[in-house]
Amino acid sequence: MDEIALAAGALYVIVLLRAGGTFAVGWLAGAGARRSRFAERTSSAKFRRAERAIQRWGAPVVAVSFLTVGFQTAANFLAGSMRMPLPRYLPALFVGGAAWALIYATAGLGVLKGLGRLFAEQTAFGVSAVVILLLAVCGLVVYRRRRAMAAPSSDGD
């Protein structure tokens, strides 16, 4: 249990710094980001979806974004660029960051222990598990990229 608490504490500090830094960059960039070389990224579908959600729901979107993969950076940056007040942002950061740290600490340590045991007891199965996992991730990335390239632009031009 001590290692879970230590891992969760370390991950909590990391997520507070990372997400808070992303919010700060968004805050400093403000509207200028939409006119800079980052305009392409801030006009992507992911950023537009995050912006609409933040405009509608505010701080709860930021807190829940920590339970997603790939959405939290957009949510924190846009919360900053939209100048979400700190009294609304900070509780969302603290709650969402704590949930993220606990999930990654418990699940992450569980997976690492399982893989360590698998490698120690049956090395061939351990190597096979890692290779299968890497192939699955690579396949997913290729699938998503091809799907994104095949999707027609929905800018309305």
N, C-alpha and C positions, 0 to 999 in steps of 0.2 A: 504493500500500500504506500510505503514511503516513496518508492520510485515513481508511482503514478502521481503523487502530489508534487514531487520535484519536477517531473516532466510537464505536468499541467501548469505549474508556476512559471517555468521557463517559457513554455509556449504562450502563456498569457502575456508575459512581458513582450515577447516577439510580436504577437498580433496587435498589441496596443501600439507599439512603435511603428509597425508596418502600416496598419490601417489608419492610425492617427497621422502618420506622415503622408499617406495618400490623400487624406482629407485636407491637410495643410497645403499640399501642392495644388489641389483643386481650388482651395480658397484663394491662394495667391494668383493662380492662373485666371480664375474668374471667367469672364466673357472673352478675354483675350485668347483663350485656348481654342475657341471656335474659329479664330481668324489666323491661327498659326499653323505650323507644320503638323500639329496634333489634330487639326480639324478633321482629317480623314478618320482618325480613331474615334473621336468623339461623335462622329456622325454615323458610326456603325449601328447595326440593328441592336446589338447588345446594349450599347450606351443609350440609345433612344428609348429602349424598353425600361432600362433602369431609371432614366430621367422621368418618364411618365409615372412609374411606380412611386418614386420619391415625391413628385409633385402631388400625387393623390394621397399617399399614406404617410409620408414623412419618416420619422424616426423608426417606427416598427419595420419598415423595409430595410433600413440599415442593419437593425438587429438580426432579422431573419436572413439577410444576405450572407451572414457568416456560416450558415448551414448549407450553402450552395458552393459549387465549384465554378469559378470563372465569373461570378456575378458580384462578389464582394468588392473587388477592386473598382469596378465601374460604379457601384453604389456609393462607396466612400469618396471617390474622386468627384462624382456629381453632387453629392451632398455638400462637399466643400465648394465646388464651383457655383452652386446655387445659393451659397452663403447660409446654409442651415445654421441657426443659432446654436452656440455651444451648449446651452442648457438643455437643448433637445437632442443634440448629437452625442454628447458624452455618455448619458445613460444607455443609449443604444449601443455605443461602442463597448462599454463595460459589460453589458449583459450578453451581447452577441459574441464578443471576444472570449468571455468565460465559457460559453457553450462550445465554441470552436476549440478552445484549448482542452476542455474535458473530453470531447469526442476524439480529438486527435491523440491525446495522451493515452486514453484507455484502448482505443482501437489500434493505434499505432504500436503501442507496447505489446499488445496481444499478438499482432501480426509478426512483429520482430521476434518475440519469444517462440511463436509457432515455427517460424522459418529457422530459427537457431536450433530448435529441437530436431526439426526435420533434417537439417544439414548434419547435425551431430550423430543422429541415429541412422539415417538413410540418405547419404550424400547424393546419390543418383536421383532420388525423388526430389530432393531439395533443388538441385540444379534444374531438373525438369520443370518444377513449379515456377522457378524464376524465369526460365525461357518461355514458358507458356504465358506467364503474366506479361512479359515484355512484348511478345507477339500480339497478344490481345490489345494492349495499349497502342502499339503501332498500327494495328488493323483499324482500331477505332479512330485514330487520328487521320489515317488515309481516307476512311469512309466519310468522316465529317468534312474534310477538305474537298473531296470530290462532290459531295452533296452541296456544299456552299458554292462551289464554282458552277454547278449545274443550275442553281436556283437563279431565276431571272431577277434583275434589279427591280426593287419596288419603290423607287424614288418618285415616280409619277411624272417624269419628264416627257 
